[in-house]
Amino acid sequence: MIRHARNIICTLALALATGAPAMAAEAVNLDELLQQVATGRVKDAQQAEERIAQFRRDRANQQRLLQEARNEQAREERRSDQLEQTFEQNDERIMELERALQERLGDLKELFGVLQQAAGDAIGQFDTSITQTQFGARSEFLTEFAAKMGQTNRMASMQEIERLWFELQREMTETGKVVRFPTTVVSATGEEETRDVIRIGTFNLVSDGKYLEYIPETGRVVELVRQPQGRYLSRVEDLDEASDGLHPVGLDPTRGQLLSLLVQSPSLMERIAQGKVVGYVIIALGIVGIAIAIWRLLALAAISTKVRAQVQRPGQPGNNPLGRVLKVYTDNPGTDVESLELKLGEAILRETPALNAMLPFLKIISVVAPLLGLLGTVTGMIMTFQAITLYGAGDPKLMAGGISTALVTTVLGLVVAIPTVFLHTLVASRARRLTQILQEEAAGILAERAEGQMASV
């Protein structure tokens, strides 16, 4: 029983002596265990005293640190008050200086505003000018100058003002010059090459007999894919080959707008192609009519030459209209006047169709050509109104383009009809003249026969 109680006490002692587990493990009896517990309690008390002393020392140190922090706060607050007072004083000083600056600037402020506006306007004008191909560095200066003038209390130096004046004056001076200089040109095929370019004032750029275009967005000089008509290009070629003197050349005072519209206008062949099938038929009729008229004029000219020669030799009938009429007279020497008149009239009638050959066809062409033109116009107008029905009339270009194409056939019809009428009149007058000669000679023969018969009676 006593042994059991000892064991219980040992177990509790081991549980309480957590600070010295190694010694409790080494204890072999209860007395040693009690001794060890007492020793552990003494050590724990010492450690607790040391910790309390450390806490007291730390508390004193914390009080010192707190006091130092409060002192630092007080110093910073006093410094903040001083800085705030200095800031207010400086702010008042700045305001006084700004008022003094504004008073001293006076009219200069308006001058700087004008300089800023002039620089901004110059940037917009110079960036689209063809002189930019030679003086591209000025854009950077003008941009910086305009930005500087836009800032508050920023003044321009005398050198900058003189540079602005110089750039404006140089642009005006270059307007009246024709200058040749090398630059990079983008050809119509898209290849870049260095060429000698002629700048005509601030209006046009030309090179190798062709007009060029300056693209402000990319800063490149591009050859126009479509060039204006030949009469303009021929003058450009003359200018390109010249080294001095005066030379006429086509200028675009709108700096490219008129030239762009001019190159967009269709050429003669494109206009003809707009007439489509009806236009080609009209042109074919015109060619046939002109060929027939030329052929008849040449034939009648040859006949006229033979007839004039025959008039000089009435007694020797030849192979020509008048000769064949005279042969009727020589073949009927004893015929009375009435019979001879009928025979000569018959001979003249036989010659008349040959003289008037193809005249009705020329007349038909002169009448049919404008009718075909009207047919093409009406057809084109119908197509135009169909397009308006589908897409509306909101785009004037749609209507103008369709109507312009429709009127091409009318123009072609008139172009064919007018010369055909003149040619028909010319050929008909030649034929009538020859017929008149035959009739005059026949009348003379009849008068001579009548006089001979009266004399014989």
C-alpha positions as CSV (number, residue, x, y, z in Angstrom):
1,M,0.0,0.0,0.0
2,I,2.8,2.4,1.0
3,R,4.7,1.3,-2.2
4,H,1.7,2.2,-4.3
5,A,1.3,5.6,-2.7
6,R,5.0,6.3,-3.5
7,N,4.5,5.4,-7.1
8,I,1.6,7.8,-7.4
9,I,3.7,10.6,-5.8
10,C,6.5,9.9,-8.2
11,T,4.3,10.2,-11.1
12,L,2.9,13.5,-10.0
13,A,6.3,14.8,-9.3
14,L,7.4,13.8,-12.8
15,A,4.4,15.6,-14.3
16,L,5.2,18.8,-12.3
17,A,8.9,18.7,-12.9
18,T,8.7,19.6,-16.6
19,G,11.6,22.0,-16.3
20,A,14.0,19.2,-15.5
21,P,12.9,16.0,-17.3
22,A,16.4,14.7,-17.6
23,M,17.0,14.8,-13.9
24,A,13.6,13.2,-13.2
25,A,14.4,10.5,-15.6
26,E,17.7,9.9,-13.7
27,A,16.0,9.8,-10.3
28,V,15.9,6.4,-8.8
29,N,14.0,7.1,-5.5
30,L,11.6,9.6,-4.0
31,D,14.2,11.6,-2.1
32,E,16.3,12.3,-5.1
33,L,13.2,13.3,-7.0
34,L,12.1,15.8,-4.3
35,Q,15.6,17.2,-4.3
36,Q,15.5,17.7,-8.1
37,V,12.1,19.4,-7.9
38,A,13.4,21.8,-5.3
39,T,16.4,22.6,-7.4
40,G,14.1,23.2,-10.5
41,R,11.9,25.6,-8.5
42,V,14.9,27.6,-7.5
43,K,16.1,27.9,-11.1
44,D,12.6,28.8,-12.3
45,A,12.4,31.6,-9.7
46,Q,15.8,32.9,-10.8
47,Q,14.7,32.9,-14.4
48,A,11.5,34.7,-13.5
49,E,13.4,37.3,-11.6
50,E,15.8,37.8,-14.5
51,R,12.8,38.2,-16.9
52,I,11.1,40.7,-14.6
53,A,14.3,42.7,-14.4
54,Q,14.6,42.6,-18.2
55,F,11.0,43.8,-18.6
56,R,11.7,46.7,-16.3
57,R,14.8,47.7,-18.2
58,D,12.9,47.4,-21.5
59,R,10.1,49.6,-20.1
60,A,12.5,52.3,-19.2
61,N,14.1,52.1,-22.6
62,Q,10.7,52.3,-24.3
63,Q,9.9,55.4,-22.2
64,R,13.1,56.9,-23.5
65,L,12.4,56.0,-27.1
66,L,8.8,57.4,-26.8
67,Q,10.2,60.6,-25.4
68,E,12.7,60.9,-28.2
69,A,9.9,60.3,-30.8
70,R,7.8,63.0,-29.2
71,N,10.7,65.4,-29.2
72,E,11.3,64.5,-32.9
73,Q,7.6,65.1,-33.7
74,A,7.8,68.4,-32.0
75,R,10.9,69.4,-34.0
76,E,9.3,68.3,-37.3
77,E,6.1,70.2,-36.5
78,R,8.1,73.3,-35.9
79,R,10.0,72.7,-39.2
80,S,6.7,72.1,-41.0
81,D,5.4,75.4,-39.7
82,Q,8.6,77.1,-40.9
83,L,8.3,75.5,-44.3
84,E,4.7,76.3,-44.7
85,Q,5.5,79.9,-43.8
86,T,8.3,79.9,-46.3
87,F,6.0,78.4,-49.0
88,E,3.5,81.1,-48.4
89,Q,6.1,83.7,-48.7
90,N,7.5,82.2,-51.9
91,D,4.0,81.9,-53.3
92,E,3.4,85.5,-52.7
93,R,6.8,86.3,-54.2
94,I,6.0,84.2,-57.3
95,M,2.7,86.0,-57.7
96,E,4.4,89.4,-57.5
97,L,7.0,88.3,-60.0
98,E,4.3,87.0,-62.4
99,R,2.4,90.3,-62.1
100,A,5.7,92.1,-62.8
101,L,6.4,89.8,-65.8
102,Q,2.9,90.4,-67.3
103,E,3.3,94.1,-66.9
104,R,6.8,94.1,-68.5
105,L,5.7,91.8,-71.3
106,G,2.9,94.2,-72.4
107,D,2.7,94.0,-76.2
108,L,5.3,91.3,-76.3
109,K,2.6,88.8,-75.2
110,E,0.5,89.6,-78.2
111,L,3.6,89.3,-80.3
112,F,4.3,85.8,-79.0
113,G,0.7,84.9,-79.7
114,V,1.1,86.1,-83.3
115,L,4.3,84.2,-83.6
116,Q,2.6,81.0,-82.4
117,Q,-0.2,81.5,-84.9
118,A,2.2,82.2,-87.7
119,A,4.3,79.1,-86.9
120,G,1.1,76.9,-86.8
121,D,-0.1,78.3,-90.1
122,A,3.4,77.8,-91.6
123,I,3.5,74.2,-90.5
124,G,0.2,73.5,-92.3
125,Q,1.3,75.3,-95.4
126,F,4.8,74.0,-95.6
127,D,3.9,70.3,-95.0
128,T,1.7,70.3,-98.1
129,S,4.1,72.4,-100.2
130,I,6.4,70.8,-102.8
131,T,9.3,72.8,-101.4
132,Q,9.2,70.4,-98.5
133,T,11.2,68.0,-100.7
134,Q,14.1,70.4,-100.4
135,F,13.7,72.0,-97.0
136,G,12.2,69.2,-94.9
137,A,14.2,70.1,-91.8
138,R,12.2,73.3,-91.2
139,S,9.1,71.3,-90.0
140,E,10.9,70.1,-86.8
141,F,11.9,73.7,-85.9
142,L,8.4,75.1,-86.6
143,T,6.8,72.4,-84.5
144,E,9.1,73.0,-81.6
145,F,8.7,76.7,-81.9
146,A,4.9,76.6,-81.9
147,A,4.9,74.3,-78.9
148,K,7.3,76.6,-77.1
149,M,5.1,79.6,-77.8
150,G,2.1,77.7,-76.5
151,Q,3.6,77.3,-73.0
152,T,3.1,79.8,-70.3
153,N,5.9,82.3,-69.7
154,R,8.0,81.0,-72.5
155,M,9.6,83.7,-74.6
156,A,11.1,83.3,-78.1
157,S,14.7,84.3,-78.6
158,M,15.7,86.7,-81.4
159,Q,17.4,83.9,-83.3
160,E,14.2,81.9,-83.3
161,I,12.1,84.9,-84.5
162,E,14.6,85.5,-87.3
163,R,14.5,81.8,-88.2
164,L,10.7,82.0,-88.5
165,W,11.0,85.1,-90.7
166,F,13.6,83.4,-92.8
167,E,11.5,80.3,-93.4
168,L,8.5,82.4,-94.4
169,Q,10.6,84.6,-96.7
170,R,12.3,81.6,-98.3
171,E,8.9,80.0,-99.1
172,M,7.8,83.2,-100.8
173,T,11.1,83.5,-102.7
174,E,11.0,79.9,-103.9
175,T,7.5,80.5,-105.3
176,G,9.0,82.4,-108.2
177,K,11.9,80.0,-108.9
178,V,12.4,77.1,-111.3
179,V,14.9,74.8,-109.6
180,R,16.5,71.5,-110.6
181,F,17.6,69.2,-107.8
182,P,18.1,65.4,-107.2
183,T,15.6,63.5,-105.0
184,T,14.1,60.1,-104.6
185,V,11.1,59.4,-106.9
186,V,8.7,56.5,-106.8
187,S,8.0,55.5,-110.4
188,A,4.7,54.3,-111.8
189,T,5.9,50.7,-111.3
190,G,6.5,51.3,-107.6
191,E,10.3,51.4,-107.8
192,E,12.4,54.0,-106.0
193,E,15.0,55.8,-108.0
194,T,17.1,59.0,-107.7
195,R,16.2,61.5,-110.4
196,D,16.9,65.2,-111.3
197,V,13.6,66.8,-110.6
198,I,12.5,70.3,-111.8
199,R,10.4,72.2,-109.3
200,I,8.3,75.0,-111.0
201,G,7.7,77.4,-108.1
202,T,5.4,75.8,-105.6
203,F,3.1,74.5,-108.3
204,N,4.4,71.4,-110.0
205,L,7.2,68.9,-110.0
206,V,8.4,67.4,-113.3
207,S,11.0,64.8,-114.3
208,D,11.9,62.9,-117.5
209,G,9.0,64.7,-119.3
210,K,6.4,63.6,-116.8
211,Y,4.4,65.2,-114.0
212,L,5.1,64.2,-110.4
213,E,3.1,64.4,-107.2
214,Y,4.2,65.2,-103.7
215,I,2.4,63.0,-101.0
216,P,2.5,65.0,-97.7
217,E,1.4,62.0,-95.6
218,T,4.5,60.0,-96.6
219,G,6.8,62.8,-97.7
220,R,7.5,61.0,-101.0
221,V,7.6,62.2,-104.6
222,V,5.5,59.9,-106.8
223,E,5.2,59.7,-110.6
224,L,1.6,60.1,-111.8
225,V,0.3,56.8,-113.1
226,R,-1.9,58.7,-115.6
227,Q,-0.4,61.6,-117.3
228,P,-2.2,64.6,-118.9
229,Q,-2.7,64.9,-122.6
230,G,0.3,65.0,-125.0
231,R,0.3,68.8,-125.5
232,Y,1.1,69.2,-121.9
233,L,3.8,66.5,-121.8
234,S,5.5,67.9,-124.9
235,R,6.0,71.2,-123.2
236,V,7.3,69.4,-120.1
237,E,9.9,67.6,-122.2
238,D,11.0,70.9,-123.7
239,L,11.5,72.3,-120.2
240,D,13.3,69.2,-119.1
241,E,15.8,69.6,-121.9
242,A,16.3,73.3,-121.5
243,S,19.0,75.0,-119.4
244,D,17.9,78.7,-119.7
245,G,15.5,81.0,-121.5
246,L,11.7,81.1,-121.4
247,H,9.7,78.0,-122.1
248,P,5.9,77.6,-121.9
249,V,4.6,74.9,-119.6
250,G,1.3,73.9,-118.1
251,L,1.0,75.0,-114.4
252,D,-1.5,74.0,-111.8
253,P,-2.1,77.0,-109.5
254,T,-4.2,74.8,-107.1
255,R,-1.1,72.7,-106.3
256,G,-2.3,69.4,-107.8
257,Q,-6.1,69.6,-107.6
258,L,-6.6,70.6,-111.2
259,L,-4.0,68.2,-112.4
260,S,-5.6,65.3,-110.5
261,L,-8.9,66.1,-112.1
262,L,-7.3,66.5,-115.6
263,V,-5.6,63.1,-115.5
264,Q,-8.9,61.5,-114.4
265,S,-10.7,62.7,-117.5
266,P,-11.0,59.9,-120.0
267,S,-9.0,59.9,-123.2
268,L,-10.4,59.7,-126.7
269,M,-10.2,56.0,-126.9
270,E,-11.8,55.6,-123.5
271,R,-14.6,57.9,-124.6
272,I,-15.2,55.8,-127.7
273,A,-15.2,52.7,-125.6
274,Q,-18.0,54.2,-123.5
275,G,-20.2,54.1,-126.6
276,K,-20.0,50.3,-126.6
277,V,-21.5,48.4,-129.6
278,V,-23.6,51.3,-130.9
279,G,-20.6,53.6,-130.8
280,Y,-18.5,51.1,-132.8
281,V,-21.2,50.7,-135.4
282,I,-21.4,54.5,-135.8
283,I,-17.6,54.7,-136.2
284,A,-17.7,51.9,-138.8
285,L,-20.4,53.7,-140.8
286,G,-18.3,56.9,-140.6
287,I,-15.2,55.1,-141.9
288,V,-17.2,53.5,-144.7
289,G,-18.8,56.8,-145.6
290,I,-15.5,58.7,-145.7
291,A,-13.9,55.9,-147.8
292,I,-16.8,56.0,-150.3
293,A,-16.7,59.8,-150.5
294,I,-13.0,59.9,-151.1
295,W,-13.3,57.1,-153.7
296,R,-16.1,59.0,-155.5
297,L,-14.2,62.3,-155.4
298,L,-11.2,60.7,-156.9
299,A,-13.3,59.0,-159.6
300,L,-15.2,62.2,-160.4
301,A,-12.0,64.1,-160.6
302,A,-10.6,61.7,-163.1
303,I,-13.8,61.8,-165.1
304,S,-13.8,65.6,-165.0
305,T,-10.3,65.7,-166.4
306,K,-11.3,63.4,-169.3
307,V,-14.4,65.5,-169.9
308,R,-12.5,68.8,-170.1
309,A,-10.1,67.2,-172.5
310,Q,-13.0,65.9,-174.5
311,V,-14.5,69.4,-174.7
312,Q,-11.3,70.5,-176.5
313,R,-11.6,67.7,-179.0
314,P,-15.3,67.4,-179.9
315,G,-14.6,65.7,-183.2
316,Q,-12.7,62.8,-181.6
317,P,-15.0,61.0,-179.1
318,G,-13.1,59.1,-176.4
319,N,-14.0,56.6,-173.7
320,N,-15.6,59.1,-171.3
321,P,-19.1,60.2,-170.6
322,L,-18.9,63.2,-173.0
323,G,-17.2,61.1,-175.6
324,R,-19.9,58.6,-175.5
325,V,-22.6,61.3,-175.9
326,L,-20.7,62.8,-178.8
327,K,-20.4,59.3,-180.3
328,V,-24.2,59.2,-180.4
329,Y,-24.1,62.4,-182.5
330,T,-21.4,61.1,-184.9
331,D,-23.2,57.8,-185.3
332,N,-26.4,59.5,-186.4
333,P,-25.4,62.2,-189.0
334,G,-28.7,62.3,-190.9
335,T,-31.1,62.1,-187.9
336,D,-33.5,65.0,-187.5
337,V,-33.3,67.2,-184.5
338,E,-36.1,65.7,-182.5
339,S,-34.8,62.2,-182.8
340,L,-31.3,63.3,-182.1
341,E,-32.5,65.1,-179.0
342,L,-34.1,61.9,-177.7
343,K,-31.0,59.9,-178.5
344,L,-28.7,62.4,-176.7
345,G,-31.1,62.5,-173.7
346,E,-31.0,58.8,-173.5
347,A,-27.2,58.8,-173.6
348,I,-27.0,61.4,-170.9
349,L,-29.4,59.3,-168.8
350,R,-27.2,56.3,-169.2
351,E,-24.2,58.2,-167.9
352,T,-26.0,59.9,-165.0
353,P,-26.2,56.7,-162.7
354,A,-22.4,56.2,-163.0
355,L,-21.8,59.8,-162.0
356,N,-24.2,59.6,-159.1
357,A,-23.0,56.2,-157.9
358,M,-23.0,55.7,-154.0
359,L,-24.5,59.1,-153.4
360,P,-27.7,57.6,-151.9
361,F,-25.6,55.5,-149.5
362,L,-23.7,58.6,-148.3
363,K,-27.0,60.3,-147.7
364,I,-28.3,57.3,-145.8
365,I,-25.2,57.3,-143.6
366,S,-25.6,61.0,-142.8
367,V,-29.2,60.3,-141.7
368,V,-28.7,57.0,-139.9
369,A,-25.6,58.0,-137.9
370,P,-27.4,60.6,-135.6
371,L,-30.3,58.2,-135.2
372,L,-28.0,55.5,-134.0
373,G,-26.4,58.0,-131.6
374,L,-29.9,58.8,-130.3
375,L,-30.6,55.1,-129.9
376,G,-27.4,54.6,-127.9
377,T,-28.3,57.6,-125.7
378,V,-31.8,56.4,-125.0
379,T,-30.4,52.9,-124.1
380,G,-27.8,54.5,-121.8
381,M,-30.4,56.6,-120.1
382,I,-32.5,53.6,-119.5
383,M,-29.6,51.9,-117.8
384,T,-28.9,55.0,-115.8
385,F,-32.4,55.2,-114.5
386,Q,-32.4,51.5,-113.6
387,A,-29.2,52.1,-111.5
388,I,-31.0,55.1,-109.8
389,T,-33.9,52.8,-109.1
390,L,-31.6,50.3,-107.4
391,Y,-29.2,52.6,-105.6
392,G,-31.1,55.8,-105.3
393,A,-30.3,59.3,-106.4
394,G,-28.2,60.3,-103.4
395,D,-24.9,60.2,-105.4
396,P,-24.8,62.8,-108.1
397,K,-21.6,61.1,-109.6
398,L,-23.7,58.0,-110.4
399,M,-26.2,60.0,-112.4
400,A,-23.5,62.3,-114.0
401,G,-21.3,59.3,-115.0
402,G,-24.2,57.4,-116.6
403,I,-25.6,60.4,-118.5
404,S,-22.1,61.3,-119.7
405,T,-21.6,57.7,-121.0
406,A,-25.0,57.7,-122.6
407,L,-24.4,61.0,-124.5
408,V,-21.2,59.6,-126.0
409,T,-23.1,57.8,-128.8
410,T,-24.9,61.1,-129.7
411,V,-21.6,62.8,-130.0
412,L,-20.3,60.0,-132.2
413,G,-23.4,60.1,-134.4
414,L,-23.1,63.9,-134.9
415,V,-19.3,63.6,-135.5
416,V,-20.0,61.1,-138.3
417,A,-23.1,62.8,-139.7
418,I,-21.7,66.3,-140.1
419,P,-18.7,65.5,-142.3
420,T,-20.7,62.9,-144.2
421,V,-23.3,65.6,-145.1
422,F,-20.5,67.9,-146.3
423,L,-18.9,65.1,-148.3
424,H,-22.2,64.0,-149.8
425,T,-22.9,67.6,-150.9
426,L,-19.4,67.9,-152.4
427,V,-19.7,64.7,-154.3
428,A,-23.2,65.5,-155.5
429,S,-22.1,68.9,-156.7
430,R,-19.2,67.4,-158.7
431,A,-21.6,64.9,-160.3
432,R,-24.2,67.6,-161.1
433,R,-21.4,69.7,-162.6
434,L,-20.4,66.8,-164.9
435,T,-24.1,66.2,-165.8
436,Q,-24.5,69.8,-166.6
437,I,-21.5,69.7,-168.9
438,L,-23.0,66.8,-170.8
439,Q,-26.3,68.6,-171.1
440,E,-24.6,71.8,-172.3
441,E,-22.6,69.9,-174.9
442,A,-25.8,68.0,-176.0
443,A,-27.7,71.3,-176.3
444,G,-24.8,72.8,-178.4
445,I,-24.9,69.8,-180.7
446,L,-28.7,70.0,-181.1
447,A,-28.4,73.7,-181.8
448,E,-25.7,73.1,-184.4
449,R,-27.8,70.4,-186.1
450,A,-30.9,72.6,-186.1
451,E,-28.9,75.5,-187.7
452,G,-27.6,73.1,-190.4
453,Q,-31.0,71.8,-191.2
454,M,-32.4,75.4,-191.4
455,A,-29.6,76.4,-193.7
456,S,-30.2,73.5,-196.0
457,V,-33.8,74.4,-196.3
